[in-house]
Amino acid sequence: MGTGRGVEEAGPGLAAVAWRWPVKAFQRPPRVLVVDDDPLQRRLLLKALEPLGVEAVEARNGQEALDLLRDGLPHVVLTDLHMPFMDGLELTRHLKAQDPLLPVLLLTADGERELRLKGIAAGADDFLNRPVDLAELRLRVKGHLERRKLQERLEDLEHTLLALMRAVEAKDAYTAGHGERVAQYALWAAEELGAAERELEELRLGALLHDVGKIAIPDHILRGDYPLTEHEWRLIRQHPVKGDEILKPLRIHPQLRPYVRWHHERLDGSGYPDGLTEVPPLVQVLAAADLYDALTSGRTYRRPVPPEEALRTLEAEVQAGRLEREVARAFRSVLLRNRVLRAP
């Protein structure tokens, strides 16, 4: 519990490096929760964090730390392993259950390999050896705070983009929820095809935002409640290009671009806007999901078709050389598994 666990400062070179969190980065200073049953250790750790300009709060054990969460989650948690009432491992499990992305740093002594492995299993993000090098502590906490802030910015960006997408769908009551349904169908099929976790996340965002370019299309054209002229059809066919342009300033644009720009491309070159004959497999998955949902959803000019009929349309796309057979097969398989289709 505190005995024999010291805190040592590194040499003057590292210790002199002072870094403070930018004032505008958060609406208030980032919050770091320090959990340790030894009051001397807590005091030293809190003192070490002062140069970072954070709001440091302290708790004597895991249970007391959880009580503090009623005021909101911190940005980083620094916790000892050995504490009464609730130790660092159990605290880590509770924290990760509330927010899997919350950075948790465990303080361990040399030779505690088994406990480190248990910490990894509990979800710990980092470890600091005791006696703690305070310069290293500051650098580790600084790094986790920077990653946490980037994470929050990406989450804010995603919320903004999804709000934009819902604004697009709100232009036509018949397309409400289209993005979410397409994303679900596409993810099911992509998992069936063995896509990696990173690919699934990019596909999810790409599917949700695939029609974002339609925000540039006049409302009366999108509603399609009258026969469109050739000029109006050309405008509609520009929405993948418009979506590409909207997302271009974003850092994630290269990952989302294939889904937003190419979801109407076909393997025989008959698609738009670029007339591709080589379409990435996961873009084909999105294209199939988009077509399937369009067919099975009602429109002002037609009734929705049954799932089996929509799948026959996908099969016709395969026969015409516009879609890979494996994509259509994966679709049928996952729709059966998720009980969208009835087994014959």
C-alpha positions in Angstrom: 0.0 0.0 0.0 2.6 2.8 -0.1 5.5 1.3 1.8 8.6 1.1 -0.3 7.0 2.7 -3.4 8.8 5.9 -4.1 8.6 8.6 -6.7 11.8 9.8 -8.3 12.4 12.8 -10.6 14.5 12.3 -13.7 17.6 14.3 -14.5 17.3 18.1 -15.0 17.2 17.8 -18.8 13.8 16.0 -18.9 12.4 17.4 -15.7 12.8 20.9 -17.1 10.5 20.2 -20.0 7.3 22.1 -19.1 4.2 21.6 -21.3 0.8 23.1 -20.6 -2.5 22.1 -22.2 -3.6 24.8 -24.7 -6.3 27.0 -23.2 -8.7 26.6 -26.1 -8.3 22.9 -26.5 -11.1 22.1 -24.1 -13.9 24.3 -22.8 -12.3 23.7 -19.4 -9.0 22.2 -18.5 -8.8 18.4 -19.1 -9.5 16.3 -16.0 -7.1 13.7 -14.7 -8.2 11.4 -12.0 -5.4 10.1 -9.6 -6.3 7.1 -7.5 -4.0 5.9 -4.8 -4.5 4.9 -1.1 -1.2 6.4 0.0 -1.7 10.2 0.7 2.0 10.9 0.1 2.0 9.2 -3.3 -1.1 11.1 -4.3 0.4 14.4 -3.3 3.5 13.8 -5.3 1.6 12.6 -8.4 -0.7 15.6 -8.2 2.3 17.9 -7.9 3.9 16.3 -10.9 0.8 17.0 -13.0 0.8 20.7 -12.3 3.0 21.8 -15.2 0.4 20.3 -17.6 -2.3 22.7 -16.5 -4.8 20.0 -16.0 -7.6 19.8 -13.4 -6.3 16.9 -11.2 -8.8 15.2 -8.8 -7.9 12.5 -6.3 -9.5 9.3 -4.8 -8.2 6.9 -2.2 -9.5 3.7 -3.8 -11.5 2.4 -6.7 -14.9 2.8 -5.0 -14.2 6.4 -4.2 -13.1 7.0 -7.8 -16.4 5.6 -9.1 -18.3 7.9 -6.8 -16.5 10.9 -8.4 -17.7 9.9 -11.8 -21.1 11.3 -11.0 -19.5 14.6 -12.0 -18.6 13.2 -15.4 -15.8 11.1 -16.8 -12.2 12.4 -16.6 -10.0 12.5 -19.7 -7.3 10.3 -18.2 -7.2 8.0 -15.1 -3.9 7.2 -13.3 -4.4 4.5 -10.7 -2.5 2.3 -8.3 -3.1 -1.5 -8.4 -3.1 -2.3 -4.7 -5.8 -0.6 -2.8 -8.5 -1.5 -0.2 -12.3 -1.7 -1.0 -11.6 -1.8 -4.8 -8.2 -2.3 -6.4 -6.9 -0.9 -9.7 -7.9 -3.9 -11.8 -11.6 -3.8 -10.8 -11.6 -0.1 -11.2 -10.2 -0.4 -14.7 -13.0 -2.9 -15.6 -15.7 -0.5 -14.3 -14.1 2.5 -16.2 -13.9 0.6 -19.4 -17.5 -0.6 -19.1 -18.5 3.1 -19.0 -16.2 4.2 -21.8 -14.0 1.7 -23.6 -11.8 4.6 -25.0 -11.1 6.2 -21.7 -7.2 6.1 -21.1 -6.3 4.2 -17.9 -2.7 4.1 -16.7 -1.8 1.6 -14.0 1.1 2.1 -11.6 3.0 -1.2 -11.0 6.1 -2.3 -9.3 8.9 -4.3 -11.1 8.3 -8.0 -11.1 4.5 -7.8 -11.3 4.3 -9.4 -14.7 1.1 -11.4 -13.9 -0.6 -8.3 -12.6 0.4 -6.5 -15.8 -1.2 -9.2 -17.9 -4.4 -9.0 -15.8 -4.3 -5.2 -16.3 -4.1 -5.7 -20.1 -7.0 -8.1 -19.9 -9.0 -5.5 -17.8 -8.4 -3.0 -20.6 -5.5 -0.9 -19.2 -3.9 1.4 -21.9 -0.5 2.0 -20.3 1.7 1.1 -17.3 4.2 3.2 -15.2 6.8 1.5 -13.1 7.3 2.4 -9.4 9.2 4.4 -8.3 7.6 6.7 -10.9 9.8 8.9 -13.1 7.8 12.2 -13.0 9.1 13.4 -16.3 8.0 10.2 -17.9 4.6 10.4 -16.1 4.0 13.9 -17.6 4.9 12.8 -21.1 2.7 9.7 -20.9 -0.3 11.7 -19.6 0.3 14.4 -22.2 0.3 11.8 -25.0 -3.0 10.2 -23.8 -4.6 13.7 -23.4 -3.7 14.6 -26.9 -5.1 11.3 -28.3 -8.3 11.8 -26.2 -8.8 15.3 -27.5 -8.4 14.0 -31.1 -10.9 11.3 -30.4 -13.4 13.8 -29.2 -12.9 16.0 -32.2 -13.5 13.0 -34.5 -16.6 12.1 -32.6 -17.8 15.8 -32.9 -17.1 15.6 -36.6 -19.0 12.4 -37.1 -22.0 13.8 -35.2 -21.9 16.9 -37.5 -21.6 14.8 -40.6 -24.5 12.6 -39.5 -26.6 15.6 -38.8 -25.8 16.8 -42.3 -26.9 13.5 -43.7 -30.1 13.5 -41.8 -30.8 17.0 -43.2 -30.4 15.5 -46.7 -32.8 12.6 -45.9 -35.3 15.1 -44.4 -35.7 16.6 -47.9 -37.7 13.5 -48.8 -39.8 11.6 -46.2 -39.4 8.4 -48.3 -35.6 8.3 -47.7 -35.7 8.8 -44.0 -33.4 6.3 -42.3 -31.9 5.2 -45.7 -28.3 5.8 -44.6 -28.6 3.8 -41.4 -30.3 0.9 -43.2 -27.7 0.8 -45.9 -25.0 0.9 -43.3 -26.5 -2.1 -41.5 -26.9 -4.2 -44.6 -23.4 -3.3 -45.8 -21.8 -4.1 -42.5 -23.5 -7.5 -42.3 -22.4 -8.4 -45.8 -18.8 -7.1 -45.3 -18.4 -9.1 -42.1 -19.6 -12.2 -44.1 -16.8 -11.4 -46.6 -14.2 -11.2 -43.9 -13.6 -7.4 -43.8 -11.2 -6.2 -41.1 -12.3 -4.1 -38.1 -10.8 -0.9 -39.6 -12.4 -1.6 -42.9 -15.8 -2.0 -41.2 -15.5 1.3 -39.5 -14.6 3.1 -42.7 -17.5 1.3 -44.5 -19.9 2.3 -41.7 -19.1 6.0 -42.1 -19.0 5.8 -45.9 -22.4 4.1 -46.0 -23.9 6.7 -43.6 -22.6 9.5 -45.7 -22.8 8.0 -49.2 -25.6 10.4 -50.3 -24.3 13.5 -48.6 -23.9 15.2 -52.0 -27.7 15.3 -52.4 -27.7 18.3 -50.2 -26.7 20.2 -53.3 -29.7 18.9 -55.3 -32.9 21.0 -55.4 -35.7 19.5 -53.2 -38.2 19.1 -56.0 -35.8 17.0 -58.0 -35.0 14.7 -55.0 -38.6 14.1 -54.3 -39.1 12.8 -57.8 -42.9 13.0 -57.7 -43.0 13.9 -61.4 -41.1 12.6 -64.5 -37.6 14.1 -64.4 -36.1 15.8 -67.5 -32.7 14.7 -68.9 -31.1 17.8 -67.3 -32.6 16.9 -63.9 -31.3 13.4 -64.2 -27.8 14.7 -64.9 -28.0 16.9 -61.8 -29.0 13.8 -59.7 -26.1 11.9 -61.1 -23.7 14.6 -59.9 -24.4 13.8 -56.2 -21.4 11.4 -55.8 -19.1 14.2 -57.1 -20.8 16.8 -54.9 -20.4 14.5 -51.9 -16.7 14.0 -52.7 -16.2 17.7 -52.8 -18.0 18.2 -49.5 -15.8 15.7 -47.7 -12.5 16.7 -49.4 -11.3 19.1 -46.7 -11.5 16.3 -44.1 -8.5 14.3 -43.1 -10.6 11.1 -43.3 -11.6 11.9 -46.9 -9.2 9.4 -48.6 -10.9 6.5 -46.6 -14.5 7.7 -47.3 -14.0 8.8 -50.9 -14.5 5.4 -52.6 -17.8 4.9 -50.9 -19.1 8.4 -51.4 -17.9 8.9 -55.0 -18.2 5.3 -56.4 -21.4 3.8 -54.9 -23.1 4.0 -58.3 -20.2 2.5 -60.2 -20.7 -0.9 -61.9 -18.1 -3.5 -63.0 -19.2 -3.3 -66.7 -18.4 0.5 -66.8 -22.1 1.5 -67.0 -22.0 3.3 -63.6 -21.3 6.9 -62.8 -19.6 9.4 -62.3 -16.3 7.9 -63.5 -17.4 4.8 -65.5 -15.1 2.5 -63.6 -14.6 -1.2 -64.6 -12.7 -2.1 -61.4 -14.7 -1.3 -58.3 -13.3 -2.2 -54.8 -15.2 -5.2 -53.2 -16.5 -3.2 -50.2 -17.7 -0.4 -52.5 -19.7 -3.1 -54.4 -21.1 -4.1 -51.0 -22.3 -0.6 -50.4 -23.7 -0.3 -53.9 -25.6 -3.6 -53.4 -26.9 -2.4 -50.0 -28.0 0.9 -51.6 -29.9 -0.8 -54.4 -31.5 -3.3 -52.1 -32.8 -0.6 -49.7 -34.0 1.6 -52.5 -36.0 -1.3 -54.0 -37.5 -2.5 -50.6 -38.4 1.1 -49.5 -41.5 2.9 -50.8 -41.3 5.8 -53.2 -43.9 8.3 -54.4 -43.8 6.6 -57.8 -43.9 2.9 -56.8 -44.5 0.5 -54.0 -41.7 -1.3 -52.2 -40.8 -4.7 -53.6 -40.4 -7.8 -51.4 -36.9 -8.8 -50.3 -36.8 -11.8 -52.6 -37.6 -9.7 -55.6 -34.9 -7.2 -54.6 -32.4 -10.1 -54.3 -33.4 -11.3 -57.8 -32.4 -7.8 -59.0 -29.0 -8.2 -57.4 -28.7 -11.5 -59.1 -29.6 -9.9 -62.4 -26.7 -7.4 -61.8 -24.4 -10.4 -61.3 -25.6 -12.0 -64.6 -25.1 -8.7 -66.4 -21.5 -8.4 -65.2 -22.2 -5.4 -63.0 -21.7 -7.0 -59.6 -19.5 -9.8 -58.2 -21.3 -13.0 -57.4 -19.7 -13.2 -53.9 -21.3 -9.9 -52.9 -24.8 -11.1 -53.9 -24.2 -14.5 -52.2 -23.1 -12.7 -49.0 -26.2 -10.5 -49.1 -28.6 -13.5 -49.3 -26.7 -15.3 -46.5 -26.8 -12.4 -44.0 -30.4 -11.5 -44.7 -31.3 -15.1 -43.9 -29.2 -15.1 -40.8 -30.6 -11.8 -39.5 -34.2 -13.0 -40.4 -34.9 -10.3 -43.0 -35.6 -13.2 -45.3 -37.5 -16.4 -44.5 -35.6 -19.6 -45.1 -37.1 -21.6 -48.1 
